[in-house]
Amino acid sequence: MAEEDNGGKLLWFVAGAAVGAAIAVLYAPAAGEEIRRKIAEKTDQGRQALADQGRDLYDRTREMYERGRKLADEAAEMFERGRKLVEGVAGTGQGQEPAPGQASSGNSQAS
């Protein structure tokens, strides 16, 4: 969960840095064409950083989904094996204690 928070913080940091850089460029004493070029560069850098973060987030999410899916499949398989084991034991009568008044060997003899 800490990794998710760091990714969000980094994203906001990059976005803030891009806005700050754009404002700084606007107030810097330079020709209009140079300012527009710098704004375009910073915008492209910000866009690229956001795209990279988006891809990284997508890849991590996909990986976590796959691990979760695999874990769920393994748990379902273990559950099914356990169910079959319990049904097999119950079906053969193993592990069942005789009811009160019944002989354990299956032969009921009246005295």
Backbone as a ProteinNet text record, in pm:
[ID]
protein_1_A
[PRIMARY]
MAEEDNGGKLLWFVAGAAVGAAIAVLYAPAAGEEIRRKIAEKTDQGRQALADQGRDLYDRTREMYERGRKLADEAAEMFERGRKLVEGVAGTGQGQEPAPGQASSGNSQAS
[TERTIARY]
83.2	0	87.3	206	296.3	346	364.1	408	303.4	175.9	69.1	72.4	95.6	100.4	219.5	334.2	451.9	431.4	365	338.3	249.5	147.5	58.8	130.7	213.6	289.6	387	451.9	546.2	473.7	357.9	279.5	243.3	196.8	161.7	285.3	398.2	521.6	560.8	555.9	592.3	496.6	367.7	270.1	296.3	324.1	354.2	481	581.2	706.6	683.8	601	572.8	499.9	402	328.8	423.4	505.6	601.8	700.1	746.2	840.3	773.1	649.9	578.2	560.9	526.8	510	643.4	749.3	882	924.5	896.3	933.3	853.3	726.6	644.4	695.7	748.4	796.5	943.6	1011	1152.8	1165.5	1266.5	1285.1	1345.5	1261.3	1307.7	1210.2	1251.9	1168	1046.9	937.1	813.5	829.6	904.9	925.1	1002.1	1101.1	1180.6	1094.1	1008.4	920.1	824.4	767.3	676.7	749	872.6	951.4	976.7	1011.7	1036.9	910	799.6	671.2	639.6	661.8	636	726.2	852.8	945.3	901	869	827.4	696	606.1	479.5	504.5	592.6	625.2	691.7	780.2	845.6	742.3	650.5	545.8	454.8	417.5	332.8	403.2	531.9	608.8	618.9	641.7	650.3	517.6	407.9	276.1	249.2	287.2	268.2	350.6	474.8	559.7	499.5	452.5	390	265.2	188	67.6	100.9	203.2	245.6	295.9	376	427.5	313.3	218.5	103.8	23.1	2.3	-71.1	1.9	132.8	210.9	204.7	219.4	213.1	74.4	-27.8	-164.9	-190.4	-145	-162.4	-90.7	30.1	107.5	36.9	-14.1	-84.9	-213.1	-281.6	-402.2	-368.8	-263	-223.8	-185.7	-111.6	-75.6	-199.2	-291.7	-415.4	-499	-505.2	-580.2	-520.2	-387.4	-318.9	-344.2	-337.2	-362.2	-505.4	-600.4	-740.7	-761.7	-697.3	-708.7	-649.2	-534.5	-472.3	-560.2	-619.6	-707.8	-830.7	-886.6	-1003.3	-966.3	-848.6	-802.2	-782.1	-722.3	-702.6	-837.3	-930.9	-1063.7	-1130	-1118	-1179.9	-1115.7	-983	-916	-960.4	-973.9	-1020.5	-1162.9	-1247.9	-1386.4	-1393.4	-1316.3	-1315.8	-1261.4	-1161.6	-1104.9	-1208.6	-1279.5	-1382.9	-1496.1	-1537.7	-1643.2	-1598.8	-1472.7	-1420.2	-1417.8	-1378.4	-1374.6	-1516.4	-1606.4	-1744.9	-1813.3	-1781.3	-1844.1	-1800	-1677.1	-1627.7	-1658.5	-1703.2	-1738.2	-1619	-1505.1	-1387.4	-1403	-1357.2	-1358.6	-1491.3	-1589.7	-1719.1	-1725.2	-1770.2	-1786.6	-1924.1	-1935.2	-2066.3	-2161.5	-2286.7	-2388.7	-2401.3	-2445.9	-2462.8	-2555.2	-2511	-2590.3	-2557.1	-2468.2	-2429.1	-2288.6	-2265.2	-2132.9	-2041.9	-1912.7	-1819.6	-1782.1	-1802.9	-1764.7	-1873.2	-1987.9	-2094.7	-2188.3	-2150.6	-2236.6	-2313.8	-2444.2	-2523.8	-2573.5	-2535.3	-2576.1	-2664.7	-2778.9	-2871.3	-2834.3	-2829.8	-2794.5	-2915.4
-118.5	0	124.3	115.9	229	262.2	160.1	184.7	263.7	235.5	307.6	454.7	483.8	622	694.4	628.1	690.8	720.9	632.3	657.2	778.8	792.2	908	1036.2	1029.6	1148.3	1191.5	1093.2	1124.8	1188.8	1135.7	1191.2	1336.7	1366.1	1504.3	1594	1537.5	1615.8	1655.3	1559	1586.5	1689	1672.9	1768.4	1908.5	1916.6	2046.4	2108.4	2024.6	2075.3	2129.2	2061	2107.4	2242.1	2255.8	2382.7	2493.4	2461.9	2560.8	2603.5	2507	2539.1	2626.8	2595.6	2676.1	2819.6	2836.2	2971.3	3044.7	2975	3037.9	3081.9	2999.9	3033.9	3155.5	3162.1	3275.9	3407.9	3403.1	3525.9	3554.9	3465.8	3487	3587.1	3671.7	3769.3	3700.3	3667.5	3604	3640.8	3613.1	3642.6	3550.3	3595.7	3518.7	3382.1	3376.9	3248.9	3151.6	3200.9	3115.6	3065.6	3150.9	3111.8	3002.1	3020.1	2917.3	2784.3	2791	2669.7	2600.7	2678.6	2621.3	2561.5	2630.9	2577.3	2445.3	2441.2	2317.5	2204.7	2233.7	2131.6	2079.6	2172.2	2131.9	2054.4	2096.1	2024.4	1882.3	1869.6	1736.3	1650.9	1711.7	1637.7	1591.4	1679.3	1644.4	1535.3	1547.9	1446.5	1311.3	1312	1187.1	1125.9	1210.9	1160.8	1100.1	1165.4	1111	980.3	973.8	850.9	737	767.3	664.1	615.1	708.1	670.1	586	622.4	546.9	404.9	390.2	256.1	174.7	236.5	165.7	121	209.8	176.1	63.4	68.4	-37.4	-171.2	-169.9	-293.4	-352.2	-267.7	-316.6	-370.4	-301.7	-346.5	-479.6	-493.1	-617.8	-733	-706.3	-808.8	-851.1	-754.8	-786.1	-863.6	-828.7	-900.5	-1046.1	-1066.9	-1202.7	-1285	-1224.1	-1296.1	-1329.4	-1236.3	-1260.3	-1368.4	-1366.1	-1467.7	-1605.9	-1614.3	-1741.6	-1791.7	-1702.4	-1739.3	-1787.9	-1720.8	-1762.1	-1898.6	-1922.2	-2053.1	-2163.4	-2135.9	-2235.6	-2263.3	-2159.2	-2177.2	-2258.9	-2233.5	-2309.7	-2456.1	-2478.9	-2615.7	-2688	-2620.2	-2680.1	-2708.8	-2617.9	-2638.1	-2760.3	-2774.4	-2887.5	-3018.8	-3020.6	-3142.3	-3177.9	-3078.7	-3102.7	-3154.4	-3097.5	-3142.6	-3287.8	-3323.8	-3461.5	-3556.8	-3512.2	-3594.4	-3619.3	-3515.7	-3529.2	-3617.6	-3600.4	-3684.7	-3830.3	-3853.3	-3988.9	-4055	-3981.1	-4034.8	-4059.3	-3970.2	-3985.3	-4099.6	-4118	-4221.4	-4361.3	-4377.3	-4509	-4540	-4443.4	-4464.4	-4453.4	-4421.2	-4407.1	-4283.5	-4296.7	-4182.4	-4161.3	-4249.3	-4234.3	-4327.3	-4275.8	-4356.8	-4422.4	-4546.1	-4610.6	-4537.2	-4541.9	-4478.4	-4555.8	-4493.2	-4563.7	-4683.8	-4799.1	-4920.1	-5005.1	-4957.7	-5037.2	-5090.5	-5210.8	-5270.4	-5205.5	-5196.4	-5132.5	-5220.6	-5353.9	-5441	-5453	-5399.9	-5406.9	-5522.6	-5617.8	-5730.3	-5695.4	-5692	-5661.9	-5793.2	-5819.3	-5941.4	-5903.1	-5967.1	-5940.2	-6032.8	-5984.9	-6068	-6118.1
0	0	0	58.8	61.7	-78.2	-164.1	-300.8	-377.5	-354.9	-423.7	-384.2	-256.7	-210.9	-272	-282	-339.6	-487.4	-559.3	-700.7	-718.9	-635.7	-643.4	-607.1	-505.8	-464.5	-573.2	-634.8	-741.8	-859.2	-891.2	-1001.2	-973.3	-853.1	-818.1	-815.2	-771.2	-770.1	-912.2	-1003.6	-1142.3	-1202.7	-1175.8	-1228.9	-1172.1	-1043.1	-981.3	-1036.7	-1059.2	-1116	-1256.3	-1333.7	-1469.4	-1466.6	-1377.9	-1367.3	-1320.2	-1221.8	-1172.8	-1279.3	-1356.9	-1464.3	-1570.1	-1602.2	-1701.6	-1653.6	-1526.8	-1471.7	-1470.4	-1432.3	-1429.5	-1568.8	-1667.7	-1804.9	-1852.5	-1813.1	-1854.8	-1798.6	-1677.2	-1613.4	-1642.1	-1706.8	-1737.8	-1852.5	-1846	-1954.1	-2077	-2172.8	-2296.9	-2408.2	-2528.9	-2644.7	-2645.2	-2706.9	-2710.6	-2774.8	-2882.4	-2951	-2862.8	-2793	-2702.9	-2586.7	-2535.1	-2425.2	-2472.7	-2590	-2642.8	-2663.3	-2709.3	-2728.3	-2594.6	-2493.8	-2360.7	-2301.1	-2319	-2268.9	-2338.7	-2468.9	-2543.3	-2494.9	-2469.5	-2419	-2283.2	-2195.1	-2059.3	-2063.8	-2151.4	-2165.3	-2214.6	-2312.9	-2363.8	-2255.7	-2178.7	-2070.2	-1967.7	-1932.7	-1836.8	-1891.1	-2017.1	-2080.9	-2081.7	-2114.5	-2118	-1977.9	-1877.3	-1740.5	-1697.2	-1729.7	-1695	-1769	-1894.9	-1971.9	-1912.2	-1874.6	-1812.7	-1681.9	-1601.3	-1474.1	-1498.6	-1598.2	-1631.7	-1674.8	-1758.6	-1801.3	-1683.7	-1598.2	-1480.5	-1390.2	-1368.9	-1285	-1347.9	-1478.6	-1549	-1536	-1555.9	-1546.2	-1405.4	-1304	-1165.2	-1133.8	-1179.4	-1154	-1223.4	-1344.7	-1420.5	-1350.1	-1303.5	-1232.9	-1103.9	-1030.2	-906.2	-936.2	-1042.9	-1082.5	-1113.9	-1191.4	-1228.7	-1105.6	-1012.7	-890.3	-808.6	-799.4	-725.7	-791.4	-922.2	-996.6	-973.7	-979.5	-957.2	-815.5	-719.3	-579.9	-561	-623.1	-612.7	-677.8	-791.2	-856.9	-770.1	-709.5	-622.5	-500	-444.5	-328.8	-367.2	-484.1	-529.5	-551	-605.4	-627	-493.3	-397.2	-264.7	-198.6	-213	-156.2	-217.8	-349	-419	-375.8	-361.8	-314.3	-173.3	-87.9	48.5	50.7	-33.5	-40	-84.6	-187.1	-234.9	-128.9	-56.2	51	159.1	198.3	301.8	251.3	126	70.6	64.5	29.2	22	158.3	259.5	395.7	444.3	417.6	462.7	388	260.8	180.6	220.7	266.4	306	451.4	523.8	664.4	756.6	704.1	788.1	875.1	994.5	1084.1	1152.3	1127	1190.8	1310.9	1418.1	1538.2	1533.5	1585.2	1585.6	1678.4	1640.6	1723.1	1853.5	1960.8	2088.1	2070.1	2122.7	2115.7	1996.1	1907.5	1791.5	1814.3	1766.3	1778.7	1676.8	1709.1	1619.5	1502.9	1509.3	1400.4	1294	1318.4	1221.3	1247.7	1332.1	1366.7	1491.2	1479.9	1598.7	1657.6	1779.1	1848.4	1964.6	1973.7	2084.8	2199.7	2320.9	2434.1	2503.5
[MASK]
+++++++++++++++++++++++++++++++++++++++++++++++++++++++++++++++++++++++++++++++++++++++++++++++++++++++++++++++

